Amino acid sequence: MSSIVPAPVARQPWMMLFPLFALIGFGALVLTSAAAGNFDAYAQSHLIRFAVFFVMAVVVSRFGRNMVGLLAYPAYVATLLLVIAVEIVGQVGGGSQRWLELGPIRIQPSEIMKPAVVLALAQYYGSLPVGMVPTWRALMPAAAIILLPIAFVLLQPDLGTSLAIAFGGFVVLFLAGLPVRWFVLSGVAAIALAPVAFFVGLQDYQQKRVLTFLDPENDPLGDGYQITQSKIAIGSGGMFGKGFNEGSQSHLNYLPEPHTDFVFATMAEEWGFAGGLFTIGAFGLILLWGLKTAKASTDRFAKLLAAGMTATIFFYVAINLLMVMGFAPVVGIPLPFISHGGSSMMTNMICIGVLMMIHRWNRKSPRTGLIHS
């Protein structure tokens, strides 16, 4: 078989690429339906963005170990400066100040901050002597790497992105070998401070989202409208759905944001349980490949970096699915590779590119996991 398939083709991570391409294509179908059959509205730009960011991911996958280590902290600092710049000259949209206008390009720096934090933490713990990892002295710089961007992102305000940054960072901290009791104590402290955070730290609309999550039926035509319509759309899909471009919830404008945050509900109404199973299964294959890539790395930096990037993608998927089904508050997290949106596509393709890069490192040095090119 190796004589038939060219070597450059055979060594590509097809376990990840096949489900990724399937999700992108399926997403284009769902977005076409979300626009009432208009391919040009969302699906066309969705495919173009993927093509551009896939090229970017391929370029990232060619980076060597030393180069990545050299760029880790400068990339983090540059992204942090962009996040700070949002507070000064950022564009306001939907009541939040989250975007920078760079000529014709509009970017959300807080999205790039998710992989940047993982990269900086992986470099920090990858170069730290093992004996220093479980010490408070070593924790302080790592905590600053996580908390600095979170503080500025919360000012935008963007709770969902802040949680995503924290999740990726905590996964790296946990796998780096910090004592489990620290995480337990942090969890207890978070629970104890939750009421204070709710009443003091959250904006009024964020408080309403939490209360709506706890009891969406209390105001089904007001604050609970989004999640109520989402549940109706998902439930009405049944086993095999109503059929392509036949969804009433999105076409009759009952379902809000049918092409972004609630795209899974749009899909489930038309493709049913079978479509949902396909979508979750494809994500499962991508995440499994990410975990295998991390496990195959014996270099501590590569292992932490791969696990953190996989965790970042997982957070997107898990929170979006929980949100649209009513198991988590609505926090504005899109569904990777299916939702319409450039910033989230870019972030997730950065994660994919980094994982492809580490996959290449593992293949070149299977015994040591080290690359010096």
JOKA-V450211 format. One record per run of one state. SS is the DSSP state (alpha for helix, beta for strand, coil for the rest). FROM is the first residue (numbers start at 1). LEN is the number of residues. If there is no record, write none. Layout:
ss: <SS	SS>
from: <FROM	FROM>
len: <LEN	LEN>
This chain:
ss: <coil	alpha	coil	alpha	coil	alpha	coil	alpha	coil	beta	coil	beta	coil	beta	coil	alpha	coil	alpha	coil	alpha	coil	alpha	coil	alpha	coil	alpha	coil	alpha	coil	alpha	coil	alpha	coil	alpha	coil	alpha	coil	alpha	coil>
from: <1	7	11	14	35	43	61	65	90	91	94	96	103	105	108	109	128	130	134	136	155	159	177	180	202	204	215	216	220	225	237	248	252	263	297	300	325	342	365>
len: <6	4	3	21	8	18	4	25	1	3	2	7	2	3	1	19	2	4	2	19	4	18	3	22	2	11	1	4	5	12	11	4	11	34	3	25	17	23	9>
